[in-house]
Amino acid sequence: MPRYAQLVMGPAGSGKSTYCSTMVQHCEALNRSVQVVNLDPAAEHFDYDVMADIRELIEVDDVMEDDSLRFGPNGGLVFCMEYFANNFDWLEGCLGHVEDDYILFDCPGQIELYTHLPVMKQLVEQLQQWEFRVCGVFLVDSQFMVESFKFISGVMAALSAMVSLEIPQVNVMTKMDLLSKKAKVEIEKYLDPDMYSMLEDSSGLLRSKKFEKLTKAICGLIDDYSMVRFLPFDRSDEESINIVLQHIDFSIQYGEDLEFKEPKETEEGRPSAFDEFFQERVDE
């Protein structure tokens, strides 16, 4: 039997720990067993029980206080993750060998881990050797994504993780419950974006012709190959949580022995789940 894993990634403050907590509570309501592993050596607080905590292996504060290392916060975190990569046997001992495990890995927010450092890629390969089917879940704060250029920046960060890890990835806009009604309507166009239209709307803000050409090339690449799409995540809405979980489960074929069904396709003439999600909030 395979085992299943979500790598919960995203910038600092994007809501990774909140996502894990919400998903655990949601799965408990569905009578599904889900465990969480904390992989952030700088974490201070989370409101869920963990089956393993990297701080039991190494902690950022201890590294920063070591006079022989002299690391700052970022250097200390990278050192911790590289130390972790050299001690995967610790993680193996914590995970055990139970079949049909479903584990959320709450990862650090430093973008270097998903661009040019090999640590997260090594983790993915190790989990796959342990018969895990792994899906990346990349979170971006929806409050950050309400402007075109900020959105493009978030897209590039998501793409960086996709290219680096080479695993199925679901991109999620978090904190939808914190947006105003106007912002919820405005952000709908960023969920399944038309990059060319978005670029035209912002063309007046591009002062440099060189950067304008580069931005057009990036937007064209993303749009032509349909590389990035976002799902809304509202922790106060069970349907929103379920849609995200359903897409992740499908990407790793969770429960395929139980005749798992694909996410429902929109019937002709019927509004999509995205439309229903936003219409409910406009009507409130």
N, C-alpha and C positions, 0 to 999 in steps of 0.2 A: 504493500500500500504506500502511495506517495505521501509526503508531508507538504505543508503549504506555508508560505511566508509572504508577508507584506513588508517591504522596506519603506518606511514612512520617512520621506525626505522633504527638504524645503528650507528656505532661508530662516534665520533666527526670527522668532516672533510670528511665524506663519501659522502656528496652531497645531504643531505635531503632537504634543502631549495631550492637548484637548481632543484632537481627532482620535487618538488611541483610547482615551477614556470613554468618549462617546461611542466608539465602535464596540468596545467591550460591553458596555451597558446594553447596546442594541442587540448584540449577539446573545447575551444572557436572556433577553426577552424572547428570543427565538429558540431558546434551549440549545444553543450552539456553544461549544467550548472554545474559547479563544484566550491565548496567553500573550503577555507582553514582555519583551526584553528591552531594557534600557541600555542603549549603546552611546549615550551622551555622558562623557566623563565630567562634564561641567554642570550637569543637571542639579538643580537645587530642590525642586519639589514637583511631585506628581501625585494625583489623587487616585491611583489604582495600584493594585498589588502586581509585583513583577516576579517572573520565574527566574530571572537573572538580571543582575545590575553590574555594569562594567566598573562601577566605582568600588566594587569589592575587589577588583583586580588592580585598578590604577585610577587615581583621581587627579584632576588638573591642579588643584590647590597644592597637592604634595609635590608635583613636578615643579611648579613655580617657586616653591619654597626651597628647592634643592639648590644650594649654592654652586654646585659643580655643573649644573645645567644652565642656569640663568635664562630661562624661557619666560616670555610674556604669555598672555592668555591664548593667543592664536597658536604660537609656537608650542606651547604646552599641550594644547588639545591635539595638534598634529602628532606630537611625540607619543601621546597616550594612544592614539589610534594605530600608530605604527607598532607600538608595543603590543597592542591587542592583536594585530595581524600576525605577530610572531608567537602568539599564545592562544591559537584557536582551540587547542585541546581543553582550555578552561571552559570555553563556550560549549564544546561538545559534551563535557561532563555535566554542565547545567541543563542542557536540552534533553539529555538522555536519548533513548531510542524508541520512544512511543510512536506507534503508527498513527496516521491520520491527525497529526498535530497541525494546528493552525495558529501561527505565531505572528504578532506584530512586532517589528524591530523599530523602536523609536530612535532614529539616527540623529547625529549632530547636525547643526545648521551651516557649518563652514563650507562655502562653495568650493574651496580647493579640493575637498574630498571627492567631488564629482566632476572635476575638470582634468587635472593633471597628476593627482596622486593616485596610486594603485590600490589603496587600502580597501575601498568599497567594492571594487572589481574583484579583489581577492576574496572578500567575504562572500560575494555572490557565487563565485566558483566553488568555494568551500561548502556552502549550503547545498549547491547542486550535487556535489559529491555525496552529501548526506541524504540525498533523495528528496530534497525540497524543490517544489515548484515555486519560483520566486516572481513576484510582481512588484515593480516600483510604483510607489504612490507619491507623486510630487505635489506638494501643497504650496499655494501662493495666496497671500492675503488679498481678498477681493477689494478691500479698501485701498490697496496699492495699485490696483489694475484698472482704475477708472479713467486713465488718460492713455492715449495711443502709445506714446514713447515709453511710458512705464510698462505698458502691456508687452511691447516688443522686448523689453529687457527681461521680463518674467518668462516670456516664451523662449528666449535664448538660454536662460538658466535651465529650463525644463529640457530643452534639446540637448544641452551639455550632458545632463544626467543620462538621457536616453542613449546618446552616442557612446558614452563612457562605459555604461553597465551592460548594454546589449541584452536587455530583458524586456518583457512586456511592461508598459508603463501607463498608468492612468493619472492624468493631470487634474487637479482638483482646486477650485476656488473656495477657500474657507471663509468663515465669519460672515456668511451671507445674512445671518440673523441680525448683524450689527449695522447693515446698510439702511439708509432712508428709502422710502418708497420711490423717490425720484432716481436714486442711485441704482436701485434694483432694476428699474426699467432701462436705465442707461447701460448697465453692465451686460445686459442680455446679448448684445452684439459681439461681446468678447468671448462668449462661450464656444461658439463655432464660427470663428472670425473670417470675414472676407478681407484679407490683408490688403488687396489693391484699393478697395474702397476706403479702408482705414487710412491708408497712406495719402490718398487724395484729400481726405478731410483735414489732414495735418500738414499738407504740403507748404502752407504759408509759414509754418514754424521752422522750416528747414532753411537756414541761412547759407550754409556751405554747399556748393554744388557737388563737391567730392563726397560729402557725407550723405547727400541726397541720393546720389547714385548707389552708394553702398547700402543704404537703407532700402531702396527699391529692390536691389538684388536679394537681400535677406528676406524681405516680405514675399518676393516672387518665389523663392525657394520653398518657403513654408507653405504658401498657398498652393503652388503647383503640385506638391507631393502630399498635401493634406497631412502634414506632420503633427500638428498640435491641435488638440481640442480640449476644452475644460468642462468639467462637471461641477455644478453648484453644490455646496455642502452647507446645509443649515442645520446646526446641531439641535434646534428646537423642532425640526420637522422630520418625523419618522420616514416619510416617503422619500425625502431627499437623501437621507442616510442609506435607505434601502437601495436606491438607484445606484449610488456609488459602490456599495458592497456587491451588488449584482454584477456590475461591470468588472470589478476586480475578480470575483469568483469565476466569471466566464473566461477571463484571460488566463487563469491558471487551471481551468477545468476542475474547480472544486466540486466534489460530489458527483462526478460523471458516472460513477457506478450506481448512483441513485437516480439515473435518468434526468440529470440536470438539464434544464431548458435554457435556451438563449434568452437574453433580454428581449422583452416584447417589442416587436417592430410596430411603428406607428401605422394604424390602419388608415386607409384613404379617407380623408374627410374628418378624421379625428385629431384633435390637438395633441402634440407631442408632450412627453413628460416635462420638458423644459417650459413649453408654453403654459401648461397647467400650473407649474411651480410659480411662474411669474404672474400669471393671471390672478391666482389666489391672493398674492400679496398686493396687487394693484387694487383688488376689490376690498381688501381689509380697511 
